[in-house]
Amino acid sequence: GLNTEIIQRSEGVGTIQTISIKLSNNNFETLNDVTVQFGEKGRIQNIGNMGPFSSVMITPEVRDMNFDKIIVKANNGKMESVKFR
């Protein structure tokens, strides 16, 4: 399946230094037209195709840092994964 992992690293109390998202394709088949959106109103980022057992790291743009969820779609929207923060 399609796995979404949120990785947050911080220094000090309450401060977030970096946020990264790791998308993994755990399928034997290629996922086509993969897109990522940070929150309902975030800009849709086109990732492209992900081969079998591949992964990619993504960092949200500054304006999208306060996202509440990540929406990942693949195969022309036929596959969707939502991960809440």
N, C-alpha and C positions, 0 to 999 in steps of 0.2 A: 504494500500500500504506500501511500504518500504520508510521510511523517514530517511534522513541523516542530522544531525545538527553539525556544526562546532562551538566549544566553545573555545574561546581564552581569556586568562586572562593575563594581563600585569601589570607591575609596572614601572612607569616612562614613559618617552616619547620614543616611538619607540622600546621598548624592550618587547619581548614576553616571559613570564615566562613558561606558560603551554599551550598546545594545546590538546584538547580532542575531540573525535568524538563520537557522540551518534547515534547509529543505532536503529531504532524502527520498529517493525513489527506491523502494524496497521490492519492486516488481521485476519479473523477468522480461517485461516489455517496456519499450520507450514510452514516456509520457510526452505528448505533443502540446504545443501552445500553452506552456505553464505561465501563469500570471500570479502576482502577489499584490495584495491591497492591504494597507495598514489602516484599519477602521473602515466604517461604511463610507466615509467621505474622503478617504485618502486617495492619492493618485495611484492608478493601476500601473504596476511595473511589469514589463514583459520579460520573462526569463528565457523563453524559447523552449527547446526540447531538452529532456533529461533522459539519458540512456539508462539501461538496467543497472540497478545498484549504485547509482551515482548520487552525489550530493553537491549542494551549492550553498555558499554563505552570502547573506544579504544584510545590508545595514540600511535602516530607514533614513529618509531625508530628515533634516532638522525639523521641518514643519510637521512631520508625521511621528515624532518621538513620543507623543502622549497617546498613542493608540490604545484602544481597549481590546482589540482582537485583530487577528491576522486572517485574511481570507485568501486561500490558495485554490486556484482552479486549473484544470488540465483537460486535455482532449476536447477542446471547444466547449468547455463548461460542463461536460458530462460527468466529470469527477470534481468534487469540491471538498475542501477540508477547512474547518474553522477552528482556530486555537485562541482561547481567551487568555488574556494577560492577568 
